[in-house]
Amino acid sequence: MDTTIQISKKLQKELLKRKLYDKETYEEIIWDMIEDSMELNDQTKKEIAEARAEIKAGKVHSLRKVKKELDL
């Protein structure tokens, strides 16, 4: 069920500043802010730990190195 809420002009201006694209809705902006404050799920935490281990083990390449290898 959709509902309508009232917000102040000041909050509306702040939400407008956070738009990533013109047609982004206030709901999308609010969900993005909520998502930013949510705790990461276990799968994401696991993937971050694995990525950090790969970086520590030197299993990464800089963009500069990749470009050089690909003659870009």
C-alpha positions as CSV (number, residue, x, y, z in Angstrom):
1,M,0.0,0.0,0.0
2,D,1.4,3.4,-1.0
3,T,1.1,6.3,1.3
4,T,1.9,10.0,1.3
5,I,4.1,11.7,3.8
6,Q,4.7,15.4,4.5
7,I,8.2,16.7,4.6
8,S,9.6,20.2,5.1
9,K,10.9,22.3,2.3
10,K,14.3,22.1,3.9
11,L,14.3,18.3,3.7
12,Q,13.0,18.3,0.2
13,K,15.9,20.5,-0.9
14,E,18.3,18.0,0.8
15,L,16.7,15.1,-0.9
16,L,17.0,16.9,-4.3
17,K,20.7,17.4,-3.7
18,R,21.1,13.6,-3.3
19,K,19.5,12.7,-6.6
20,L,21.8,10.7,-8.8
21,Y,19.7,11.3,-11.9
22,D,16.8,13.5,-12.7
23,K,14.0,10.9,-12.6
24,E,15.1,9.3,-9.3
25,T,12.3,9.3,-6.9
26,Y,12.4,10.3,-3.3
27,E,11.7,6.7,-2.3
28,E,14.8,5.6,-4.2
29,I,16.9,8.2,-2.4
30,I,15.5,7.2,1.0
31,W,16.1,3.5,0.3
32,D,19.7,4.3,-0.7
33,M,20.2,6.2,2.6
34,I,18.7,3.3,4.5
35,E,20.9,0.8,2.7
36,D,24.0,2.8,3.5
37,S,23.2,2.5,7.2
38,M,22.3,-1.2,7.2
39,E,24.7,-3.9,8.4
40,L,26.4,-6.0,5.7
41,N,25.0,-9.5,5.4
42,D,27.2,-12.6,6.1
43,Q,27.8,-13.3,2.4
44,T,29.1,-9.8,1.7
45,K,31.3,-9.9,4.8
46,K,32.8,-13.2,3.6
47,E,33.5,-11.7,0.1
48,I,35.1,-8.6,1.6
49,A,37.4,-10.8,3.8
50,E,38.3,-12.9,0.7
51,A,39.1,-9.8,-1.3
52,R,41.3,-8.4,1.5
53,A,43.1,-11.8,1.6
54,E,43.7,-11.6,-2.2
55,I,45.1,-8.1,-1.9
56,K,47.3,-9.1,1.0
57,A,48.6,-12.1,-1.0
58,G,49.4,-9.8,-4.0
59,K,46.8,-11.4,-6.3
60,V,45.8,-8.0,-7.7
61,H,47.0,-5.8,-10.6
62,S,47.0,-2.1,-10.8
63,L,45.0,-0.4,-13.6
64,R,48.3,1.0,-14.9
65,K,49.8,-2.5,-15.2
66,V,46.7,-3.9,-16.9
67,K,46.6,-1.0,-19.4
68,K,50.3,-1.5,-20.2
69,E,49.9,-5.3,-20.7
70,L,46.9,-4.6,-23.0
71,D,48.6,-1.7,-24.8
72,L,45.8,0.7,-23.9
